């Protein structure tokens, strides 16, 4: 699956960059794969930063509200609740929905 996603990115104009977080035309990530936990040099599942990303958690809550992170055991609602307490949710909400 990772090879397929990398090929799609390549066809859409993504080029390798040595600067982490630099802008790119497309970025496809595997956020999770069922209850699997995987960590090697080429792939980490679940995605290591999904727990802090409202743009991942909010739609995930819409389609799978009872899904549990296989690493922490927390539900999507728990993860979103943690972001609200830290203020990340509010700041992002204000940018998306004034």
Secondary structure as GFF3:
##gff-version 3
##sequence-region A 1 98
A	DSSP	alpha_helix	2	11	.	.	.	ID=ss1
A	DSSP	beta_strand	38	39	.	.	.	ID=ss2
A	DSSP	beta_strand	44	45	.	.	.	ID=ss3
A	DSSP	three_ten_helix	50	52	.	.	.	ID=ss4
A	DSSP	alpha_helix	54	63	.	.	.	ID=ss5
A	DSSP	alpha_helix	76	86	.	.	.	ID=ss6
A	DSSP	alpha_helix	88	96	.	.	.	ID=ss7
###
